[in-house]
Structure formats: structure tokens, C-alpha cells
Amino acid sequence: MPGLLLALTGGGLAFASGWDILAQRLWAGATALVLALLVFHILSSLKRGEFGLDLIAALAMGTALLFGENLAGAIVALMFTGGEALEAFAQRRAAREMSALLSRLPRSAARYEEGRLTEVPLEALRPGDRLLVRRGEVVPVDGTVESPQAILDQSALTGEPLPVRHARGAPIMSGSTNAGDAFDLLARQAAANSTYAGIVRLVETAQRSRAPMVRLADRYALGFLALTLAIAGAAWAFSGDPVRLLAVLVIATPCPLILAVPVAIISGISRCAGRGVLVKEGGALERLAALRTVLIDKTGTLTGGRPRLVAIAAREGLAPEEVLRIAAALDQASAHVVAGALVEAAGERDLTLPSPHQVSEEPGAGLTGRVDGRDVAVGGWDFVIAQLTAAIDTDIAAARAEWTARPGTVVVAVAIDGALAGALLLADAVREEAQAVIGALRELGVTRLILATGDETARAEAIAAGLGFDAVLSNMTPQDKAAAVAAEHPNGPVMMIGDGVNDAPALAAADIGVAMGGGVSAGGASSEAAGIVILVDRLDRLIDAMRIARRSRAIALQSVVAGIGLSTLGMIAAAFGLLAPVEGALLQEAIDVAVILNALRALR
């Protein structure tokens, strides 16, 4: 585009200086170069079965060169390349450089060799290798636990937010994170055949197989081309003047389509970014405006993805908030996700937490220590009962029995000075805004809502109760979720909303993949596979993005209709000889300015 501007300017200066031949050569050379590149692009597109607006621009430039209207051809070339540059800018403005899908997987592992540890590349691991997985490391291959226990954060794979304790001999999946002490792992698979690598391959396959959506502007290309050729042919046939044909083609150059749509889409993308929603490319915003089916993952999407305190039982004479205060004070010394949830709950209630002393933690079981001069134990029932010197309170025991029956919950017992003080119930609760979001989706034209989760059926149905889902799919593997998305395609454009590695194949297979990127999965497999990433931990920002997308698309359509209408009037005037080719090119520029100014309304 800078070269074209230089050629136009140079040609204008040469023409003004009386060097007509140089001016014509500059304009013709610039037009011919753009035309050659455009013809190559058109042929490549036709081989792929794609048809767009480029053909009209190529006809206008070719005809201008044929009839010696080199200035008109250069102006058309400038308009076209300007539109192409704007479309490329739309892609750059909307997207950021994505890191590799495997970025969270280690590149090496600690393998036992002749009684010592050696760091070896992941590709060198073989079934039967004995490995050491340190605290905080990602499990590199599928295997079995060779230590007394392993405490794993499997949320990225299964969606379950609570760490899971595995005993010796238990099978575990690659991609899980060690949330406890270091443990030994006996590899069962090579890295390339393990769970995480399989998910990566699913994502790649889904991305290749997803049929591209037809872009908004290209839908009008065939009809507009037929109209243009009809008017141009009639003008030449009835007048016998080929210049009239050229004037019609120049005015018909579809810059209102080439320019207005990207401007409106860029504006919509910018507004979405201001609301904390990253839309990676313009096509995703267009598809967002035509949504009909939505599949929603549970953990981290419909729910918060981390445990929250939902109930407290306290023995007679002890306030529930005092039980929480004592437990949270001791839990300040633990990095466990449940301990963090209790500390957070105490903070929400403005409870002052004293510093704990003499803390001892048994990973995956509980803690003991002193708080306010009293002996305190916090953890699982078996752990806390072992610390008791007094009988168990029957009311609290009843609460334990009731709460334990609830799927997807965790019960934390609390003992003070050897006596049971109370129990705390934690669960991955539905987001506060979930009901409003589902209602808004219905208002925005979504006809089918599906909850798709890896949770067991009872937990999934309990979460979905009263929210208005059309279907609940439970016990779903990553493969199952991708298949469920594929099954919904006949019902219209499909959106998948998820947040973990286990959602990545479905996000890639959907027409619109939306990743909840505000949590731990940001920058991971889900945000790689998705076309839209919600950067803040708020599901209702998706509704903002949908409304922005619909308004942006409506404004783009207004610009398209107005631009085509004005261009058609100009073509008719040119057909009657009222406009010369250069005048038609300048008129088309004026139409471009008008439709771009209208498209910029999408920024407001």
C-alpha cells in the first residue's frame, strides 16, 4: 500500500509537470502489480472452492489497463489494497501470539537410573521407567503411584477443583499437577501415547476438520457480481462505448464491503477487549452474533472452579463463625486449596485471624497446632477424630452424615482442646451470575442449552436443577465433549464454553469456542483452542460480548446495504454516461468514507 500511494503521488506530480507518459507508466505499473497478485490469490481461492469479492476488483483493474484508464485503475488498486490492509489489521488487532499447546507439560523428567536421578527428555521415557514427580510439577506420562500416596490437582483434566489423594498402585493421568509431597511414578505409557498428548491431537484434529464459516461480506459477492456485470454489459451494448463499461466496473468495486465490514468488526473487537473479552479474530465475532446452541462445562465455567464454604455446624454454646475463625487461623499455615477457601471465607466475613503456632501438617489429611493458646485440629473426619479426647457431639455427627451424602462436596472437621467443635461444608458453588446469564442467552436467541461435565450424574443434575438447561450430559470425557459438539452442528452455530485442558477438543470443534481464562487455565490448552477468551473471572461478560457482536454486525450490515445501494445508483449513472471512470473512482472513494464513518459507530 505505501508503494501504491507513492506511485499515485509520483504520477500526479509527473502529470502536473507535463510528463504524461511517465505518469501513465507509474499508474499502470502499480495497477498491474496489484492485479497480478490479486489474480494469483483468486486462482488459489477458486481451487479451494472459495469465492469472494476480489473478482470485481480484478475486473475493474484489468479493464482500466485494457482501455488505458490508468489513473482509474490505480485508484481502484489503492482502494482494494487499503481494504486488504485493514482486514489484516483486524486480525492483528484482535489476536495475540499464542504459546504452544504443550507449554504446561515439562520438557524433561527425573528418572531413576542405577540408584540416582537423571533428567532425561520427555521423548526418552518408556513404559516401566521409575520417575520422581516433585511438588508442583506436572505429571509427564500416564503411570501408577509407587509411593505411599500422591496428592494431585486434576482440575485441568477432569474439571474437579479439589485435589485428589491416590494410594500406592493407583493409576494417574499425565497433565495432572502434584499438589502434595514428591512421589515416585511408574510409567505405563510413552509420553506420545499418554493422556495429555492425546488431548493435544484431538484439538489439532478438531481444528482441521471444522468447516470455515462464510464471512459476512462474501455472502453478497455473487449477487453483487451478477448485478455489476448486467449493468456494465447493458451500458456497453446499448451505447457501444467501452468506457461506460469501465466506469460501471470502477464504481462497482466493492469497497463498502471490503472496508465497512472490517471496520465494524475491529470496533466490536475493541469494545469486547474493553469488557475483558479477547476475541481472537473477526470471524469469531461474526459467528457470535448468530449463535443458536450453547454447551457449558461445569467446573470453572458454570461454577467458580474452586471450593467455597456453604455451611457450618457448631456444637452447642459455640458460634459458627468462631468455628470458622479458629479453623481458618490454623489453615493460614497450609497451601492446600481447601485451607485457602476457609481463609478466604473468614476474610469475607471480616474475621480477625490470629497467627497459628506449632503447626504440623499431614499432607492430604489435616493440620494440628495452637491458636489463641488452644490446641486445634482441622482436616478430614478420620484425621480429626484421631486427635479427640472427648466424645463426638451427636448433632455434628448428624451433620457429617447428611453432608457426606451430597455429591461433589468436602467436609472439614474442627477440634478444639481435644473436643469436636464443629464441621465446615465446602462445595464448588454455581456462579452468582449463572442464572442471569442463562436467561440472557435465551433472550439473545439461543434455542438449546446443554450442561456438559465430567462429573457424576447426581452432581451434574443437582447443579443444573432450576437453571433451565435443555439437557445434562454427565461423566463426559474430552472425546465425549467433542462428539457432543459435533452432534449439535445440525441445529445451527454451536458455542462451547469451558476452562480446562479437558475442554480443549470441544472448544476447537465448536463454531465458537469460549475459554474462561481468568483462572489457572489462562494461556493453557483451553485458551489456545478457543476463538474467544474471557480474561476476567465473570461469565456475564460473555453476554456483553454477544450484545456487542450483534450491534457490530448490524452496523456492518447497514454499511453494506447503504454502500451497495449508493454504488448501484452510481453504476446506473455511469451506464448513462453521466460519470467518467476517474469520476466514478472518486465517487466510490466518497461512498467508502461514508460507510466507514457509519461503521465506526460500533466503537460507541
Order of alpha helices (4+ residues) and beta strands (2+ residues): alpha-alpha-alpha-alpha-beta-beta-beta-beta-beta-alpha-beta-beta-beta-beta-alpha-alpha-alpha-alpha-beta-alpha-beta-beta-alpha-alpha-beta-beta-beta-alpha-alpha-beta-beta-alpha-beta-alpha-beta-alpha-beta-alpha-beta-alpha-beta-alpha-alpha
